Amino acid sequence: MAAEILTEDLLRISLQRLSREVVKTYPQFGELLAQNMLRTCGLIPDVERAEHYRELGTLLIDLGRLYLAEADVLSTVDMPQQP
């Protein structure tokens, strides 16, 4: 039980940090992350919590795809050549 609480606290802290960083590049996702994160907190039945984790996981995957696509674009930008 204590390990579950510690894991949930670490996950919550990580998601809070992530949402602060995400809002800098994708403001619309920052708010969605914050909302979904709040839905995983509190004393809710495991079945309901599982559904919220699925929604949050899907959002994180979509966000990851956006960042990967941006990385692809940035890596193909021509770098100025040095003399």
Secondary structure, 3 states (H helix, E strand, C coil): CHHHHHHHHHHHHHHHHHHHHHHHHCHHHHHHHHHHHHHCCCCCCHHHHHHHHHHHHHHHHHHHHHHHHHHHHHHCCCCCCCC
